[in-house]
Amino acid sequence: MDSTIAPAPDTTAARVALWRALHVALDAPPHVLNDEVGLRLLAPAPGWRRRGDMHPQHTRRSRASIVARARFIEDLVAEQAEAGVRQYVSLGAGLDSLAQRRPDLLSRLRVFEIDQPSTQAWKRQRLLDEGFGLPAGLSFVPVDFEAGDDWVQRLQAAGFDRQAPAVVASAGVSMYLSQEAIAATLRQVAAFASGSTFVMSFMLPVELTEPEEQAVLRQVAKGARARGTPFISFFAPHEMLALARDCGFAHARHVSSDELTQRYFAGRADGLRPSSAEQLLVATR
C-alpha cells in the first residue's frame, strides 16, 4: 500500500468492517450480509483474526448486530428506491460498501457518503488500488465535524437536492455523541423534503439489555473509555421516539433487536442473533 496516502480509518470503523467479513468467514450460511469489501480495503496484517476484538465467540452477538443493522438499512434503501426515492446519504459512512456491492441500487440512486476528510481520502485511494473504481453515482462528502463544518451545506455543495426526498442513515454513531448533537442532527434531517426517511442506531442503557449481556456490555463501555471514545448517549426506546417527534418527524418507529432477529436470523441452527444493546429508529417526514 502507498505509504503517502492518508491514514486508515479509526479503529471503530475498521473493526465494523472486519466484523462484517468475519460473519462471512465464521458464521454458517445463509449470511445476513455478504461483505468483504472493507477487508480488502484494510488489507490487515496476517493473523488479524487472532486479535482479541475478533474473538469468534466473544464478538458473536456484536457482529450479528453489525450485519443486521446494515442489512436493514440496505433493505430500507431498496424499498424506498422502488418507491421513487433517488438519494441515499450515509452519515459517518466509514467503510460503507453499498456502492460497491449493490450496483442495482447505485444505478437508481445518488449515494452520498459523509465522513472525515482523512478517512475519505484513504478510502478513495484504496478503492482505486483494489480496482473498485469511483462510480459516477457515488459522491464523497468530506466534513470536518471537529472544525464545525456544516454537513448539510457540504452535502448540498456535492449535489444533494434538498427539494427531493432522501434516505439518511446513521449507524454506530449516536452512542459517541451528546444528546444535544443527536437532536441537532434529527432537526436537520426533519427539515429535508417530505417523504424523506431517517434511520439511526442507538444504544439502550445497560439495565434495559438482556441480563446475560450486561457484564460484557459494561466491559465494552470500559474499553471504549480507555480508547478515548467513550459511550455518551443511551436511550430507552420511548425516549428515542419522543425525541424524534419533538425534533419534527411526523412518524417514528422503533425497530428492536428482537424484530431484527425474527427478520434475519429466524430458524438458524447455530442460534446466532444480534445483541440486545443496539436498536434502530426509523423516522419519516
PASEBA-1860 file (N, C-alpha, C; in nm, 3 decimals):
! residues 285
1> MDSTIAPA> 0.085/-0.119/0.000/0.000/0.000/0.000/0.089/0.124/0.000 ~ 0.052/0.227/-0.072/0.128/0.351/-0.080/0.129/0.419/0.057 ~ 0.247/0.437/0.114/0.257/0.495/0.248/0.231/0.644/0.249 ~ 0.216/0.707/0.130/0.194/0.851/0.126/0.046/0.887/0.135 ~ -0.044/0.790/0.126/-0.185/0.823/0.132/-0.226/0.846/0.276 ~ -0.346/0.901/0.294/-0.395/0.936/0.426/-0.403/0.812/0.515 ~ -0.396/0.832/0.648/-0.404/0.718/0.739/-0.537/0.646/0.728 ~ -0.536/0.520/0.769/-0.657/0.438/0.762/-0.765/0.491/0.854
9> PDTTAARV> -0.890/0.445/0.837/-0.999/0.490/0.923/-0.973/0.458/1.070 ~ -1.050/0.521/1.158/-1.033/0.496/1.300/-1.063/0.350/1.332 ~ -1.023/0.310/1.452/-1.032/0.168/1.488/-1.175/0.118/1.490 ~ -1.270/0.205/1.525/-1.410/0.162/1.530/-1.461/0.126/1.391 ~ -1.436/0.213/1.293/-1.480/0.186/1.156/-1.413/0.061/1.101 ~ -1.284/0.045/1.131/-1.212/-0.074/1.084/-1.268/-0.200/1.148 ~ -1.296/-0.194/1.277/-1.349/-0.312/1.347/-1.484/-0.354/1.287 ~ -1.570/-0.257/1.259/-1.700/-0.287/1.199/-1.682/-0.360/1.066
17> ALWRALHV> -1.592/-0.311/0.983/-1.568/-0.374/0.852/-1.515/-0.515/0.868 ~ -1.426/-0.535/0.964/-1.370/-0.669/0.984/-1.474/-0.764/1.043 ~ -1.563/-0.715/1.129/-1.671/-0.800/1.180/-1.765/-0.843/1.068 ~ -1.788/-0.755/0.972/-1.870/-0.794/0.856/-1.803/-0.910/0.783 ~ -1.672/-0.899/0.764/-1.600/-1.007/0.696/-1.598/-1.134/0.780 ~ -1.588/-1.121/0.912/-1.590/-1.238/0.999/-1.723/-1.312/0.990 ~ -1.831/-1.237/0.975/-1.962/-1.302/0.960/-1.961/-1.398/0.842 ~ -1.899/-1.356/0.732/-1.892/-1.441/0.613/-1.798/-1.560/0.638
25> ALDAPPHV> -1.688/-1.533/0.709/-1.586/-1.637/0.729/-1.624/-1.739/0.836 ~ -1.693/-1.695/0.942/-1.715/-1.782/1.058/-1.857/-1.833/1.075 ~ -1.954/-1.753/1.039/-2.093/-1.791/1.064/-2.149/-1.872/0.947 ~ -2.232/-1.967/0.981/-2.288/-2.054/0.878/-2.382/-1.977/0.786 ~ -2.390/-2.016/0.660/-2.491/-1.957/0.572/-2.631/-2.002/0.615 ~ -2.734/-1.929/0.577/-2.729/-1.809/0.492/-2.674/-1.689/0.566 ~ -2.589/-1.613/0.499/-2.532/-1.494/0.558/-2.629/-1.377/0.545 ~ -2.640/-1.302/0.652/-2.728/-1.185/0.653/-2.676/-1.080/0.557
33> LNDEVGLR> -2.544/-1.068/0.549/-2.480/-0.971/0.461/-2.349/-1.032/0.411 ~ -2.328/-1.028/0.283/-2.203/-1.077/0.225/-2.115/-0.956/0.193 ~ -2.026/-0.923/0.285/-1.947/-0.802/0.269/-1.802/-0.825/0.312 ~ -1.717/-0.838/0.214/-1.573/-0.848/0.239/-1.496/-0.733/0.173 ~ -1.570/-0.631/0.133/-1.507/-0.515/0.069/-1.414/-0.444/0.167 ~ -1.464/-0.419/0.288/-1.381/-0.350/0.387/-1.254/-0.425/0.419 ~ -1.263/-0.557/0.424/-1.146/-0.640/0.449/-1.042/-0.618/0.340 ~ -1.086/-0.614/0.215/-0.994/-0.589/0.104/-0.930/-0.451/0.115
41> LLAPAPGW> -1.009/-0.351/0.151/-0.954/-0.216/0.160/-0.854/-0.203/0.275 ~ -0.886/-0.265/0.387/-0.799/-0.255/0.504/-0.671/-0.337/0.488 ~ -0.682/-0.450/0.419/-0.566/-0.539/0.398/-0.487/-0.556/0.528 ~ -0.553/-0.608/0.633/-0.485/-0.620/0.763/-0.370/-0.720/0.757 ~ -0.280/-0.707/0.853/-0.165/-0.797/0.859/-0.211/-0.939/0.886 ~ -0.136/-1.039/0.839/-0.170/-1.178/0.870/-0.187/-1.197/1.021 ~ -0.283/-1.277/1.055/-0.309/-1.301/1.197/-0.410/-1.209/1.258 ~ -0.472/-1.122/1.177/-0.569/-1.027/1.232/-0.686/-1.096/1.301
49> RRRGDMHP> -0.720/-1.217/1.257/-0.833/-1.287/1.319/-0.801/-1.337/1.459 ~ -0.675/-1.331/1.499/-0.638/-1.372/1.635/-0.641/-1.255/1.734 ~ -0.672/-1.136/1.685/-0.685/-1.022/1.775/-0.796/-1.044/1.877 ~ -0.781/-0.984/1.996/-0.882/-1.001/2.099/-1.020/-0.953/2.059 ~ -1.025/-0.843/1.980/-1.156/-0.789/1.939/-1.214/-0.863/1.819 ~ -1.151/-0.972/1.777/-1.202/-1.056/1.670/-1.236/-1.196/1.720 ~ -1.238/-1.215/1.851/-1.260/-1.347/1.908/-1.391/-1.407/1.854 ~ -1.388/-1.529/1.802/-1.508/-1.587/1.738/-1.633/-1.589/1.827
57> QHTRRSRA> -1.616/-1.622/1.954/-1.732/-1.632/2.042/-1.765/-1.500/2.111 ~ -1.663/-1.432/2.160/-1.688/-1.310/2.237/-1.752/-1.200/2.153 ~ -1.725/-1.202/2.023/-1.779/-1.097/1.935/-1.905/-1.142/1.860 ~ -1.954/-1.259/1.891/-2.059/-1.321/1.810/-2.184/-1.233/1.796 ~ -2.237/-1.188/1.909/-2.360/-1.110/1.903/-2.335/-0.968/1.850 ~ -2.216/-0.916/1.877/-2.183/-0.783/1.824/-2.176/-0.785/1.672 ~ -2.110/-0.885/1.616/-2.101/-0.889/1.470/-2.238/-0.918/1.408 ~ -2.322/-0.993/1.480/-2.458/-1.015/1.430/-2.535/-0.883/1.426
65> SIVARARF> -2.515/-0.797/1.527/-2.578/-0.666/1.526/-2.530/-0.581/1.410 ~ -2.401/-0.587/1.384/-2.342/-0.506/1.277/-2.402/-0.544/1.141 ~ -2.412/-0.675/1.113/-2.465/-0.715/0.983/-2.617/-0.696/0.977 ~ -2.685/-0.709/1.092/-2.830/-0.691/1.092/-2.868/-0.547/1.062 ~ -2.799/-0.452/1.126/-2.836/-0.312/1.102/-2.801/-0.272/0.959 ~ -2.687/-0.323/0.907/-2.650/-0.289/0.770/-2.751/-0.346/0.670 ~ -2.793/-0.470/0.694/-2.890/-0.532/0.604/-3.024/-0.459/0.612 ~ -3.065/-0.421/0.733/-3.191/-0.349/0.747/-3.186/-0.217/0.669
73> IEDLVAEQ> -3.076/-0.144/0.681/-3.064/-0.017/0.610/-3.067/-0.040/0.459 ~ -2.996/-0.141/0.412/-2.998/-0.169/0.268/-3.137/-0.206/0.220 ~ -3.208/-0.286/0.297/-3.344/-0.323/0.258/-3.434/-0.200/0.254 ~ -3.415/-0.111/0.350/-3.493/0.012/0.352/-3.461/0.100/0.233 ~ -3.333/0.113/0.201/-3.292/0.192/0.085/-3.352/0.132/-0.043 ~ -3.347/-0.001/-0.055/-3.404/-0.066/-0.173/-3.555/-0.044/-0.183 ~ -3.621/-0.052/-0.069/-3.766/-0.029/-0.065/-3.800/0.113/-0.108 ~ -3.725/0.210/-0.057/-3.750/0.350/-0.091/-3.713/0.380/-0.237
81> AEAGVRQY> -3.608/0.317/-0.287/-3.572/0.334/-0.428/-3.684/0.282/-0.518 ~ -3.744/0.171/-0.476/-3.856/0.116/-0.553/-3.973/0.213/-0.554 ~ -3.985/0.290/-0.446/-4.095/0.388/-0.435/-4.062/0.520/-0.502 ~ -3.941/0.533/-0.558/-3.905/0.652/-0.633/-3.805/0.745/-0.568 ~ -3.758/0.714/-0.448/-3.656/0.797/-0.384/-3.523/0.776/-0.457 ~ -3.453/0.885/-0.481/-3.333/0.877/-0.563/-3.206/0.927/-0.492 ~ -3.211/0.946/-0.360/-3.094/0.993/-0.287/-3.076/0.913/-0.158 ~ -2.953/0.870/-0.134/-2.919/0.800/-0.010/-2.797/0.866/0.050
89> VSLGAGLD> -2.806/0.902/0.178/-2.698/0.969/0.249/-2.654/0.880/0.364 ~ -2.525/0.848/0.368/-2.468/0.770/0.478/-2.384/0.863/0.564 ~ -2.435/0.894/0.684/-2.367/0.984/0.777/-2.265/0.905/0.858 ~ -2.140/0.949/0.858/-2.037/0.870/0.924/-2.017/0.739/0.853 ~ -1.997/0.746/0.722/-2.004/0.628/0.635/-1.897/0.524/0.665 ~ -1.779/0.568/0.710/-1.673/0.470/0.736/-1.644/0.387/0.613 ~ -1.652/0.255/0.629/-1.625/0.163/0.518/-1.755/0.106/0.460 ~ -1.859/0.186/0.462/-1.984/0.150/0.395/-1.952/0.105/0.253
97> SLAQRRPD> -2.008/-0.009/0.213/-1.973/-0.065/0.082/-2.093/-0.088/-0.008 ~ -2.205/-0.023/0.024/-2.325/-0.041/-0.059/-2.295/-0.009/-0.206 ~ -2.223/0.098/-0.229/-2.195/0.140/-0.367/-2.114/0.036/-0.443 ~ -2.032/-0.041/-0.372/-1.950/-0.144/-0.437/-2.026/-0.275/-0.454 ~ -2.113/-0.307/-0.359/-2.180/-0.437/-0.360/-2.316/-0.436/-0.428 ~ -2.378/-0.319/-0.439/-2.515/-0.313/-0.489/-2.525/-0.221/-0.612 ~ -2.467/-0.264/-0.725/-2.479/-0.181/-0.845/-2.623/-0.163/-0.889 ~ -2.710/-0.257/-0.850/-2.851/-0.241/-0.884/-2.911/-0.118/-0.817
105> LLSRLRVF> -2.871/-0.090/-0.692/-2.919/0.029/-0.623/-2.847/0.154/-0.674 ~ -2.717/0.142/-0.697/-2.641/0.258/-0.743/-2.691/0.308/-0.879 ~ -2.747/0.217/-0.959/-2.798/0.259/-1.089/-2.925/0.343/-1.077 ~ -2.990/0.339/-0.960/-3.115/0.414/-0.940/-3.102/0.526/-0.838 ~ -2.987/0.533/-0.770/-2.970/0.627/-0.660/-2.844/0.710/-0.676 ~ -2.846/0.829/-0.620/-2.724/0.904/-0.596/-2.685/0.876/-0.450 ~ -2.567/0.823/-0.429/-2.520/0.786/-0.295/-2.420/0.891/-0.247 ~ -2.446/0.948/-0.131/-2.358/1.047/-0.070/-2.300/0.988/0.059
113> EIDQPSTQ> -2.170/0.976/0.065/-2.103/0.928/0.186/-2.038/1.045/0.258 ~ -2.076/1.066/0.384/-2.022/1.175/0.464/-1.929/1.119/0.570 ~ -1.808/1.173/0.576/-1.714/1.131/0.679/-1.601/1.232/0.687 ~ -1.507/1.205/0.781/-1.392/1.293/0.798/-1.307/1.295/0.671 ~ -1.247/1.410/0.638/-1.167/1.420/0.515/-1.057/1.315/0.504 ~ -0.985/1.288/0.613/-0.874/1.192/0.605/-0.923/1.051/0.575 ~ -1.036/1.014/0.637/-1.094/0.882/0.612/-1.134/0.868/0.466 ~ -1.194/0.973/0.411/-1.241/0.965/0.273/-1.125/0.966/0.174
121> AWKRQRLL> -1.020/1.040/0.205/-0.903/1.039/0.115/-0.843/0.899/0.110 ~ -0.834/0.835/0.226/-0.781/0.698/0.232/-0.872/0.603/0.154 ~ -1.001/0.614/0.176/-1.093/0.522/0.112/-1.093/0.537/-0.040 ~ -1.093/0.660/-0.088/-1.088/0.682/-0.233/-0.966/0.614/-0.294 ~ -0.850/0.633/-0.230/-0.728/0.574/-0.283/-0.733/0.422/-0.281 ~ -0.783/0.366/-0.172/-0.788/0.220/-0.161/-0.889/0.160/-0.261 ~ -0.998/0.228/-0.286/-1.093/0.180/-0.386/-1.027/0.173/-0.523 ~ -0.945/0.273/-0.554/-0.873/0.272/-0.680/-0.767/0.162/-0.681
129> DEGFGLPA> -0.694/0.150/-0.570/-0.589/0.048/-0.561/-0.645/-0.093/-0.582 ~ -0.765/-0.117/-0.528/-0.824/-0.251/-0.533/-0.911/-0.274/-0.657 ~ -0.916/-0.178/-0.746/-0.987/-0.197/-0.871/-1.137/-0.175/-0.866 ~ -1.187/-0.118/-0.757/-1.331/-0.091/-0.749/-1.369/0.032/-0.830 ~ -1.276/0.125/-0.843/-1.305/0.249/-0.913/-1.393/0.342/-0.831 ~ -1.429/0.455/-0.892/-1.513/0.555/-0.827/-1.634/0.579/-0.917 ~ -1.742/0.505/-0.895/-1.858/0.515/-0.984/-1.921/0.654/-0.982 ~ -1.982/0.688/-1.093/-2.040/0.823/-1.108/-2.150/0.850/-1.005
137> GLSFVPVD> -2.221/0.747/-0.963/-2.332/0.767/-0.870/-2.291/0.783/-0.726 ~ -2.162/0.774/-0.696/-2.112/0.783/-0.559/-2.042/0.916/-0.539 ~ -2.086/0.991/-0.437/-2.022/1.119/-0.404/-1.965/1.114/-0.263 ~ -1.837/1.145/-0.250/-1.776/1.157/-0.118/-1.794/1.301/-0.071 ~ -1.839/1.315/0.053/-1.864/1.448/0.109/-1.778/1.462/0.235 ~ -1.656/1.514/0.222/-1.571/1.528/0.340/-1.621/1.639/0.431 ~ -1.638/1.606/0.558/-1.687/1.703/0.656/-1.599/1.694/0.781 ~ -1.539/1.806/0.817/-1.457/1.812/0.938/-1.548/1.853/1.054
145> FEAGDDWV> -1.607/1.754/1.120/-1.702/1.782/1.228/-1.634/1.856/1.343 ~ -1.509/1.820/1.372/-1.439/1.884/1.483/-1.414/2.031/1.457 ~ -1.403/2.069/1.331/-1.383/2.209/1.296/-1.514/2.285/1.282 ~ -1.626/2.215/1.303/-1.756/2.281/1.297/-1.817/2.291/1.159 ~ -1.769/2.209/1.064/-1.829/2.211/0.930/-1.979/2.182/0.937 ~ -2.055/2.250/0.853/-2.199/2.224/0.840/-2.218/2.113/0.737 ~ -2.254/1.994/0.783/-2.261/1.880/0.691/-2.372/1.896/0.588 ~ -2.480/1.966/0.623/-2.588/1.985/0.526/-2.542/2.077/0.413
153> QRLQAAGF> -2.469/2.182/0.447/-2.415/2.270/0.342/-2.319/2.194/0.252 ~ -2.232/2.114/0.312/-2.137/2.035/0.234/-2.211/1.936/0.143 ~ -2.318/1.879/0.196/-2.397/1.783/0.119/-2.461/1.851/-0.002 ~ -2.519/1.968/0.018/-2.578/2.041/-0.094/-2.473/2.080/-0.197 ~ -2.355/2.121/-0.149/-2.248/2.158/-0.242/-2.205/2.040/-0.328 ~ -2.226/1.918/-0.277/-2.189/1.797/-0.351/-2.299/1.753/-0.448 ~ -2.411/1.827/-0.452/-2.516/1.795/-0.547/-2.644/1.741/-0.488 ~ -2.654/1.734/-0.355/-2.776/1.686/-0.291/-2.889/1.785/-0.316
161> DRQAPAVV> -3.007/1.732/-0.347/-3.124/1.813/-0.376/-3.214/1.819/-0.253 ~ -3.218/1.935/-0.186/-3.299/1.950/-0.066/-3.449/1.944/-0.096 ~ -3.486/1.961/-0.222/-3.627/1.960/-0.259/-3.679/1.820/-0.291 ~ -3.592/1.723/-0.292/-3.631/1.585/-0.325/-3.609/1.496/-0.202 ~ -3.693/1.394/-0.184/-3.679/1.307/-0.067/-3.551/1.224/-0.071 ~ -3.512/1.179/0.047/-3.388/1.100/0.058/-3.402/1.002/0.173 ~ -3.319/0.899/0.170/-3.296/0.814/0.287/-3.164/0.858/0.348 ~ -3.167/0.885/0.478/-3.046/0.924/0.551/-3.022/0.820/0.660
169> ASAGVSMY> -2.901/0.768/0.668/-2.870/0.664/0.766/-2.751/0.706/0.852 ~ -2.762/0.674/0.981/-2.652/0.696/1.075/-2.642/0.572/1.162 ~ -2.541/0.490/1.137/-2.528/0.362/1.208/-2.401/0.360/1.291 ~ -2.415/0.322/1.418/-2.300/0.307/1.505/-2.234/0.438/1.544 ~ -2.310/0.546/1.545/-2.254/0.679/1.573/-2.313/0.742/1.698 ~ -2.444/0.726/1.719/-2.514/0.806/1.821/-2.459/0.788/1.961 ~ -2.407/0.670/1.993/-2.357/0.649/2.130/-2.235/0.735/2.163 ~ -2.167/0.785/2.060/-2.049/0.869/2.081/-2.082/1.018/2.085
177> LSQEAIAA> -2.208/1.053/2.060/-2.250/1.193/2.051/-2.331/1.235/2.174 ~ -2.328/1.364/2.203/-2.414/1.416/2.308/-2.559/1.414/2.262 ~ -2.651/1.417/2.356/-2.792/1.420/2.319/-2.825/1.548/2.243 ~ -2.755/1.656/2.273/-2.777/1.782/2.200/-2.735/1.766/2.054 ~ -2.623/1.699/2.030/-2.577/1.678/1.893/-2.672/1.586/1.816 ~ -2.723/1.484/1.884/-2.818/1.393/1.820/-2.946/1.468/1.783 ~ -2.994/1.550/1.876/-3.115/1.628/1.848/-3.093/1.724/1.732 ~ -2.974/1.784/1.725/-2.945/1.875/1.614/-2.950/1.802/1.481
185> TLRQVAAF> -2.895/1.680/1.476/-2.900/1.602/1.352/-3.043/1.565/1.316 ~ -3.121/1.525/1.416/-3.262/1.493/1.390/-3.336/1.613/1.332 ~ -3.313/1.732/1.388/-3.381/1.851/1.337/-3.338/1.882/1.195 ~ -3.209/1.863/1.166/-3.161/1.891/1.030/-3.225/1.798/0.929 ~ -3.233/1.669/0.960/-3.292/1.575/0.865/-3.443/1.594/0.857 ~ -3.506/1.632/0.968/-3.651/1.656/0.967/-3.689/1.774/0.877 ~ -3.591/1.859/0.846/-3.616/1.972/0.757/-3.597/1.936/0.610 ~ -3.559/1.813/0.581/-3.546/1.769/0.442/-3.685/1.754/0.380
193> ASGSTFVM> -3.688/1.725/0.252/-3.814/1.720/0.178/-3.909/1.614/0.234 ~ -4.036/1.641/0.221/-4.139/1.544/0.260/-4.115/1.413/0.186 ~ -4.133/1.302/0.258/-4.106/1.171/0.201/-3.968/1.119/0.236 ~ -3.889/1.200/0.308/-3.756/1.155/0.350/-3.767/1.063/0.471 ~ -3.669/0.976/0.484/-3.664/0.878/0.593/-3.526/0.884/0.659 ~ -3.527/0.882/0.793/-3.402/0.878/0.869/-3.398/0.750/0.949 ~ -3.291/0.673/0.935/-3.272/0.551/1.014/-3.143/0.566/1.093 ~ -3.153/0.541/1.223/-3.040/0.562/1.312/-3.034/0.452/1.417
201> SFMLPVEL> -2.915/0.402/1.442/-2.899/0.306/1.551/-2.878/0.382/1.681 ~ -2.921/0.322/1.792/-2.897/0.380/1.923/-2.880/0.268/2.024 ~ -2.817/0.301/2.136/-2.789/0.201/2.238/-2.882/0.217/2.358 ~ -2.928/0.103/2.408/-3.007/0.102/2.530/-2.917/0.123/2.652 ~ -2.971/0.182/2.759/-2.899/0.177/2.887/-2.874/0.031/2.924 ~ -2.762/0.003/2.986/-2.724/-0.135/3.014/-2.833/-0.209/3.091 ~ -2.899/-0.140/3.185/-3.000/-0.207/3.267/-3.123/-0.251/3.188 ~ -3.139/-0.202/3.064/-3.252/-0.245/2.980/-3.214/-0.357/2.884
209> TEPEEQAV> -3.089/-0.398/2.885/-3.046/-0.506/2.797/-3.069/-0.641/2.864 ~ -3.050/-0.748/2.789/-3.070/-0.881/2.844/-2.969/-0.906/2.958 ~ -3.014/-0.963/3.069/-2.925/-0.981/3.186/-2.794/-1.050/3.155 ~ -2.798/-1.151/3.067/-2.676/-1.226/3.038/-2.574/-1.145/2.959 ~ -2.617/-1.032/2.903/-2.524/-0.947/2.827/-2.464/-0.834/2.909 ~ -2.520/-0.806/3.024/-2.486/-0.681/3.092/-2.340/-0.672/3.136 ~ -2.284/-0.780/3.186/-2.143/-0.776/3.228/-2.051/-0.749/3.109 ~ -2.079/-0.814/2.997/-1.998/-0.794/2.876/-2.011/-0.650/2.827
217> LRQVAKGA> -2.134/-0.597/2.829/-2.155/-0.461/2.779/-2.084/-0.358/2.866 ~ -2.079/-0.383/2.996/-2.005/-0.291/3.083/-1.856/-0.295/3.050 ~ -1.806/-0.412/3.016/-1.665/-0.423/2.977/-1.639/-0.352/2.844 ~ -1.735/-0.364/2.752/-1.722/-0.295/2.623/-1.717/-0.144/2.643 ~ -1.805/-0.093/2.730/-1.807/0.050/2.759/-1.677/0.095/2.824 ~ -1.624/0.012/2.912/-1.497/0.042/2.978/-1.384/0.050/2.875 ~ -1.384/-0.044/2.781/-1.283/-0.043/2.676/-1.293/0.080/2.587 ~ -1.417/0.121/2.558/-1.437/0.241/2.475/-1.382/0.365/2.545
225> RARGTPFI> -1.405/0.375/2.676/-1.350/0.488/2.752/-1.197/0.486/2.748 ~ -1.139/0.368/2.764/-0.993/0.356/2.765/-0.933/0.397/2.630 ~ -1.006/0.376/2.522/-0.957/0.412/2.389/-0.980/0.560/2.358 ~ -1.045/0.632/2.448/-1.072/0.773/2.426/-1.196/0.799/2.344 ~ -1.281/0.695/2.326/-1.407/0.711/2.252/-1.522/0.660/2.340 ~ -1.549/0.730/2.450/-1.650/0.681/2.544/-1.791/0.684/2.487 ~ -1.873/0.591/2.534/-2.015/0.595/2.501/-2.078/0.705/2.587 ~ -2.148/0.796/2.522/-2.203/0.913/2.591/-2.354/0.905/2.606
233> SFFAPHEM> -2.422/0.862/2.500/-2.569/0.870/2.497/-2.634/0.733/2.488 ~ -2.732/0.713/2.571/-2.814/0.592/2.573/-2.961/0.636/2.579 ~ -3.048/0.557/2.517/-3.190/0.591/2.515/-3.274/0.467/2.537 ~ -3.377/0.480/2.619/-3.485/0.383/2.616/-3.564/0.408/2.488 ~ -3.627/0.306/2.431/-3.698/0.326/2.304/-3.800/0.440/2.308 ~ -3.878/0.452/2.416/-3.978/0.559/2.421/-3.913/0.696/2.423 ~ -3.792/0.707/2.480/-3.721/0.835/2.480/-3.674/0.871/2.339 ~ -3.627/0.771/2.266/-3.579/0.796/2.130/-3.695/0.838/2.040
241> LALARDCG> -3.808/0.772/2.053/-3.925/0.806/1.973/-3.974/0.946/2.005 ~ -3.977/0.981/2.133/-4.023/1.114/2.173/-3.929/1.222/2.118 ~ -3.799/1.196/2.123/-3.702/1.294/2.072/-3.721/1.315/1.922 ~ -3.739/1.208/1.848/-3.758/1.221/1.703/-3.882/1.305/1.672 ~ -3.990/1.280/1.743/-4.113/1.358/1.719/-4.094/1.503/1.761 ~ -4.028/1.526/1.874/-4.002/1.662/1.919/-3.916/1.740/1.821 ~ -3.832/1.669/1.747/-3.741/1.732/1.652/-3.803/1.752/1.514 ~ -3.930/1.714/1.497/-4.001/1.749/1.375/-4.044/1.636/1.285
249> FAHARHVS> -4.021/1.510/1.324/-4.065/1.399/1.240/-4.212/1.368/1.265 ~ -4.284/1.342/1.158/-4.427/1.313/1.170/-4.450/1.174/1.225 ~ -4.364/1.082/1.190/-4.379/0.942/1.233/-4.244/0.888/1.278 ~ -4.247/0.808/1.383/-4.124/0.747/1.433/-4.155/0.605/1.478 ~ -4.066/0.513/1.444/-4.088/0.373/1.476/-3.961/0.313/1.536 ~ -3.979/0.228/1.636/-3.868/0.159/1.700/-3.856/0.019/1.638 ~ -3.737/-0.015/1.592/-3.709/-0.149/1.542/-3.617/-0.216/1.645 ~ -3.670/-0.314/1.715/-3.596/-0.378/1.824/-3.500/-0.485/1.772
257> SDELTQRY> -3.409/-0.525/1.860/-3.320/-0.636/1.825/-3.399/-0.765/1.807 ~ -3.510/-0.779/1.881/-3.595/-0.897/1.862/-3.656/-0.899/1.722 ~ -3.697/-0.781/1.675/-3.753/-0.774/1.539/-3.647/-0.808/1.435 ~ -3.526/-0.760/1.455/-3.418/-0.794/1.363/-3.387/-0.943/1.366 ~ -3.396/-1.002/1.485/-3.374/-1.147/1.496/-3.477/-1.223/1.416 ~ -3.603/-1.186/1.430/-3.709/-1.254/1.356/-3.695/-1.234/1.206 ~ -3.650/-1.117/1.168/-3.642/-1.084/1.026/-3.525/-1.152/0.956 ~ -3.409/-1.160/1.025/-3.288/-1.205/0.957/-3.223/-1.331/1.014
265> FAGRADGL> -3.264/-1.376/1.132/-3.196/-1.488/1.196/-3.289/-1.603/1.234 ~ -3.414/-1.596/1.196/-3.510/-1.699/1.235/-3.472/-1.834/1.175 ~ -3.484/-1.937/1.257/-3.462/-2.073/1.210/-3.317/-2.115/1.196 ~ -3.224/-2.033/1.241/-3.082/-2.070/1.230/-3.050/-2.181/1.329 ~ -2.976/-2.280/1.283/-2.938/-2.390/1.371/-2.832/-2.348/1.473 ~ -2.754/-2.243/1.440/-2.647/-2.202/1.530/-2.691/-2.101/1.636 ~ -2.817/-2.058/1.631/-2.867/-1.966/1.732/-2.811/-1.825/1.725 ~ -2.744/-1.790/1.616/-2.688/-1.656/1.602/-2.798/-1.551/1.607
273> RPSSAEQL> -2.775/-1.446/1.685/-2.872/-1.336/1.693/-2.800/-1.211/1.741 ~ -2.856/-1.094/1.710/-2.788/-0.969/1.746/-2.796/-0.939/1.895 ~ -2.707/-0.852/1.938/-2.706/-0.805/2.075/-2.835/-0.727/2.105 ~ -2.881/-0.738/2.229/-2.998/-0.661/2.270/-2.966/-0.514/2.293 ~ -2.837/-0.478/2.291/-2.797/-0.341/2.327/-2.830/-0.240/2.219 ~ -2.823/-0.281/2.092/-2.841/-0.185/1.983/-2.980/-0.198/1.921 ~ -3.045/-0.086/1.905/-3.180/-0.078/1.849/-3.178/0.022/1.734 ~ -3.288/0.030/1.662/-3.297/0.122/1.548/-3.418/0.213/1.560
281> LVATR> -3.398/0.334/1.515/-3.506/0.433/1.496/-3.529/0.449/1.347 ~ -3.655/0.447/1.305/-3.689/0.483/1.167/-3.790/0.596/1.176 ~ -3.751/0.714/1.127/-3.835/0.832/1.138/-3.861/0.888/0.999 ~ -3.984/0.933/0.976/-4.022/0.983/0.842/-4.086/1.120/0.854 ~ -4.070/1.195/0.745/-4.128/1.330/0.734/-4.276/1.319/0.700
END
